[in-house]
Amino acid sequence: MTSVQATHGELQLKTAEGMMAFNLGAYAEKWRDKILHPKSRAEKLGVKPDANVSLLGEFVAAFLKELRSTTEEITSGKIAASSDLIFLSANLAKDLPSAISKAAKAMKGATALWIVYPKGKKEITENDVLTAGRKSGLKDIKVVAFSSTHTALKFVIPIANR
């Protein structure tokens, strides 16, 4: 995109291929703002200032930098008792049941578990992650494109069990 404008309820996108216009009414300006100012990965994952975050597994330096720019409450290699968010990096389906079960037992209230796994690998699939999370008594509620190579699935304790 070379330009994005909202005029009289119309969202106008200019690209190298030409101009596109969408009649969105009152939503045109909102969409223009979202396109011009997209949420960061940390925002999409729900990381708020002063959130208590626990990390299990290996994460790329760029993600760790994003976390540190948002919160100082980061525990690596174990789950802090006061965790708001737990990030679990998973590469093999066979490791999921025990890792997710351990994390689920440590979760309290509205604590969220994000399972980050590679896209397009036969060693671990979205179905593997969903199955393991659900077998641990958790509810999947959101998916985020974590990076160009990884996906993140968010699990929580079902409201009825909190």
C-alpha positions, 0 to 999 in steps of 0.5 A, spaced: 500 500 500 502 506 498 496 510 501 490 509 505 485 514 506 478 515 509 473 520 506 465 520 506 465 513 509 469 510 503 476 507 505 481 508 499 487 504 498 492 505 493 497 500 491 502 499 485 496 495 482 491 501 482 486 504 487 481 500 491 475 503 495 470 500 500 464 503 502 464 502 510 460 508 512 462 510 519 467 504 520 472 507 514 476 511 519 476 506 524 479 501 519 484 506 516 487 507 523 487 500 524 491 499 517 496 505 519 497 503 526 496 495 527 497 492 534 504 489 536 505 482 537 505 483 544 498 487 544 495 481 540 497 476 545 494 481 551 501 483 554 499 489 558 504 493 562 506 490 569 503 483 567 506 477 570 509 473 564 512 466 565 516 463 559 517 455 558 522 453 552 526 457 547 523 464 544 526 468 539 530 475 541 525 479 538 519 477 542 523 477 548 525 484 547 517 486 545 516 483 552 521 487 556 519 493 553 512 492 556 513 488 562 519 487 567 515 481 570 518 475 566 520 469 569 524 464 564 524 456 565 518 455 570 511 458 572 511 463 577 505 462 581 502 469 580 503 468 572 497 472 568 500 469 561 504 463 560 508 462 554 510 455 552 514 454 546 513 447 543 516 443 537 514 436 537 507 433 539 509 428 543 512 433 548 505 437 549 501 432 553 506 433 559 508 440 558 500 442 557 498 438 563 504 441 568 502 448 565 494 447 566 495 445 574 499 452 575 494 456 572 489 460 576 483 464 575 484 468 568 491 466 567 492 464 559 496 459 556 499 461 549 502 455 546 507 457 540 508 452 535 511 452 528 507 452 522 506 447 517 510 442 520 508 434 521 512 433 527 506 438 530 500 440 528 494 445 530 490 439 531 495 436 536 495 442 540 488 443 540 487 436 542 493 436 548 490 443 550 483 440 551 485 433 554 488 438 559 481 441 561 483 447 558 478 451 553 482 454 546 479 461 545 484 465 540 489 464 535 494 469 533 500 469 527 506 469 532 511 470 526 512 468 519 514 461 521 510 460 528 502 460 530 500 461 537 494 458 540 491 461 547 488 456 552 484 458 558 481 455 564 473 454 562 469 459 566 465 454 569 471 451 572 474 457 575 
